Amino acid sequence: MILLASADRYTALQRWLQELFSSEAIDTEIRIIDLSGEFDLDLAECIENNNCVVQNFDHARILGRLWKQLNPHANEWWRLLDIAHKQSIELPPLPGIEDLTRLIFLSEALDDAQADALLIAILPKPLHALKILAMAQQGPALIDHLLDPLLNWWDMTRQTLSAVEKLLRLCLPSSQQLRLNDAWKGRLHLLQNTISNRDNHHFTLILDCKNYEPRQLINRLSFAGLHRAIPHMLILEEVSTVANSAIEDECHNSPIIVKNSISIPDLDQKERDVEENKAHKPIEEWNSEEQYMKIFLPGVTKSGLNIQQIDGTIHLIFNGYCRSIVLPTEFAAMKCERAQMNEGWLNLWFNHD
């Protein structure tokens, strides 16, 4: 089990950690992975009084370590690109690379974690955290989908240039040097399985409600569904009565526990209370016999939702964000013919084309 937490306010995160550390349920080693990159949590007192280790996400350091790992295997490529003798800090800052190193850092922490240790991942601010959790659920495909088309093209091109390669005494590198090895794939698969399965983690989202109108809070909640990052526990700080009522209505028939004060998860998985059992209910349901599916999308309205089906994939577009859902095999030959929103759940009915 890994605990994930994201908050608008760092003071809320610290209160959450302090309450967690004071819980009698914790009697094992605690490992905190701070993925925020802000080096901002004041954990001195918590660390002093608990068997706790903190690891801060440091993009430059992780990139440097990854560059050293990759360099021997792909040196022919680096020479071809004239970057063989460069340091990691000299590499071009590719878009999205920082979030990728975050996920690699987290996947390594999961892989190294002791079976009886409690792993706590402090995520960046909410919207950023939801995007990272969406990326984490892609597993090795996160990298493969970016590289595979290019590498497959290179393999074909390299074959056609084999005669020219021999004639000109060139040394064209193999694409295999840039493909994920089994160790990397294993860690990314572990991360994917941990974040995709709600029974393998517990996600606490703490929102600052003081400066938000009810409709704005509901809209923020919609980001969670569109990134398939539904929190187990939603904590609303300084929420108004009207906003609280609106969110309670939206989450009434849902797998989200809503709280108005700092609360911690029940760590005794063998004897979960009623709320914790609710929090681990599925966020998607498929019924192949009735050709029906439902997806929990809090805060999403039918009027603003654009549903598109392309082959065996359903694309849900709302407020500029798109969530793509690959249909199970038994639905692959069907077309979505009807949709309905009911208490935060999107209901879809399918029929054979």
N, C-alpha and C positions, 0 to 999 in steps of 0.2 A: 504494500500500500504506500502511495505517495500522496502527500497533501500539497495542493496547489492553492495559492492565494494571490489575489490582485486587489488593489484598493486605489481610490482617488487620493486618499491622504495616507502618508507614511505613518502618521501618528496612530491611525486606526490599525495598520499592520502591526505596529509594535505592541499595541494593547492586545491584539489577537494572539500574538506570539507569547506575550507574558501570561495570558490566561491559559494558553496551551501548555506552557512549561510548568505552570503551577498545578496542572491536572494530575491527579493521582494515577491516571491510566498510563502515564509515561514512565517506564522504568527501564528504558534501554537507551542505547546511543542515539543521539540526534544529529543529523547532518543537514545543514541548511545550504541550499543552492540559491544564491541571490542572482537571478537573471536580469534584474532591472538595469544593471550597468551603472547605477548611480552611486554605489558605495556609500549609501546614505543611512542604512539602518543602524540604530544604536543598540547593539546587542551585548554590550560588555557585561552587564549585570546578569543577563540570561545565561551567557556562556560560562560565567564564573560559578553559577549555582547549579549548572547542569552539565552532563556529559555531552558536550555539544561542539561540533566543528562547523565553521562557516567557510564556504567557498564563494568568492565573488566572480561574476562574469567579467572577463577582461578580454575584449575582442582582439586587441593587438597581440596579446600574449598567446591566445588560442590560435590565431591565424599564423603566427610565427611557428608554433609547434606543428600545426598541420602542414605548413610549407616544408618543414624539415622531413616530415613523414612521407610526403609526396615526391620530394625532389629526387631521391635515388631511383624510384620506379619510373618516373616520367621524364628523365633527364633529356632523352632524345627530343621530346616535344618542346621542352623549355629551350633547348638550343635552336630548334627550328623557329621558335617565336622570339628568340634573342632575349630571353629572360632567365637563362640558366644560372647566371652569376649574380642575379639580383637578390636582395634581402626581401623578406615579406612586406616590410613597410614601404618598399618601392613599387609594389604591385598596384595596378589601377584599382580604385575603389568601386567594385562592381555593385550595382543595385541589388539589395536584398541579401548581400553576403553576411551582414552582421546578424540578421535573424537566423541565417543558416548556421553560423558558428554558435549561436545560442542553443539551437536544437542539438547540434553535435555535442556541445558541453553537457546538456541535460541527458542525452542518450548515454554518454560515457559514465555519468554519475549513477544512472540507473543500473548500468552493467556492472559497476564496481560495488554497488550497495550490498551490505551484508543482509542476510535474510531477516535478521531480527532487529535491524536498525530502522529508525523512523526517518524518512527522507521528506524534507519540506522544501518546495520550490517557490521562491518569491518571484512572481511575474512582474513585468512592467505594468504601467497604468492600464485600466480596463480595455479600451479598444485595441491597443497594441497587444495585450495579453490574449484576447480572443483570436486575433489574426495568427499569433504564434501557435496557439492550440489547434487551429485549423490546419496549419502547415504540418504540425507534428503528426497528424493523422494520415498523412500521405506516405509515411515510411520511406523506403528506398526510392519510390517513384518520385519523391521530392527532387532528387538529383537526376535519376534516370530519365525522367521526362524532359529535362532540360538538355541532357547530353546525348541520349540515344539517337535521335534523328541525325544529329551532326556526325556522331561516331559511325553510325551505319552507312551514311553517305561516304565517309572517309574510307571505310573498308572496301566499298565498291570501287571508289576512285583509285585506291592504292593497287587493287588488282589490275585495273586497266593500265596503270602506269608501271607495272612490273618490268616490262621490256625496257622502257625508258630509264627506269631506276638502275638496271644492270648496265645499260649503255653508258649512262653518264656517271656511273658509280655513286649514285645517291644512296642515302640511308633514310628511307621514309619510315617514321615510327608507327608502331602498331596501336590501334585504338584500345587494345586490352590494357595498356598502361594507364589509361584514364578512366577505366570502368571501376565501379565499386568492388572492393574485395569482400570476401565472406565476412570478415570481422566487422567492417563498416555496415554491411547489409544487416548483419545480426543485431547490431545495436539500434539501427533505425527501425527494424522490425519490432524490437522490444519497446521502443518509444511509441510506435504506432499502436501496438496492442495495449499499452498502458493508458494512452490518452483516448483511444477509440472506445474502450470498454469502461463504462462508468463504475463497474465493480472493482476496477484496478486502481482507482484514484479517487480523491475527494477534492472538489474545487469550490473554494469559498470566494465569492465576489462581494466586495464592500464598496458601495456607491455613496458618494457625498450628495445628499438630496437637498441641501440647504438652498442652493442657488438654481434649482431646476423646477420648471413647471411640471405638473403631472404628465402632460403629453410628451415632454422631453424625456422624462424618465422611462416612459413606456417605449419611446423610440430607441433609447439606449439599450433597453432590454432586447429589442428585436435583433441587435447585432449578434447576440449570443446564439440565437437560433440559426441565423444566416451563416455563422461560422462553425456550426455544430459544436458549440462550446457551452452547453447549458450548465450553469453552476448547480452543484448540489445544494449549496446554501447561499442565499442572497441576503446580505445585511444592509439595511437602509439607515444611514446616519442622518439624524436631524430631519426626518421625513415629516411632511405635513400630513394632517388627517386625511385630506382629500387625495393626496398622492398615494398614501399608504393604502387607502381603500381601492384606488384604481389598480394598483399593482397586485393587491390581494385577490381582486376579481380576476385579473389576467392569469394569476398563478394558482387559482383555486383548485382546478383539476389538473395538476401538473406534478412533475417530479422535483419541484424546487421547494425548499424550506425557506420561508421568508421570516426574517427577524428584524426587530427595530433596535437591537443593541448587540454588542460584540458577543458572539457565541462560537463555540468550537465544535467540531464533529465528534460523534461517538466513536472512539477508537476500538471499542470491543466489538469486532465484527461478528462474533459468535452470538452476541445477545443485543442486536440492534433494537433500538426503541422504535416506536411507531413512525416517528418523523424520519429516522434514518432509513427505514424500509421504504418510505415514500420516495426519498431522495435517490434511491437506487433502482427505481422503476425505469423501464425502457423509455427512450425519447423518440423511438420509431416503432411502428407496428406494421407487420405485413400479413395479409390474409389472402393466400393464393386461391383458396376455394371460392371466396366471394369476390376475388379480383379487386382487392381494396387495400389501401395503405393509409396510414396517418402519421404525421410528423409534427412534433411540438415546435411551434414557431411563435413564441410569445411576442406581443407587440406588433405583429404583422397584420395588416388589414387586407381583406380581399380586394378592395377597390384599388389599392396601391401595388398589389402583387401581380407580376407578369410571369405566367407559367408557359414555358416552351419545352416541347419534347423533340429531341433530335436523336433519331434511331433509338438506342436503348438507354438514353440518359435524359432525366428530367432536370431542367434548369429553372431555378426559382430566383427571380430578380426583384429586389425591393430596395428603394432608396439608394440606388447605385451599387449595391452589393449583390453578388450572384453566388448561389449555392447549387452545385451540380451533384445530382444523385444518380449513380449507376443502378439501373433496375436489376433485381435478381433474375436469374435465368428463367424462372417461370413467368415473369412479366415481360421478358425481352421482346416477344412478338406482339405485344399488346399496345394499344394507344390509350392515353388518358382522355376520357370523354366528359368527365365532370369533376368539379372541385368545390369545396365548401370550407369556410373557416368557422370553427365552433370552440369557444372557450380556450383560445390560444393554439388549438390543434388544426392543422391543415389536413383535410380528408380528401383523398383522391380515389376515383373509381376508374377502372380500366376495362377495356373490352378488346376482343380480337379485331384486328384491322380488317 
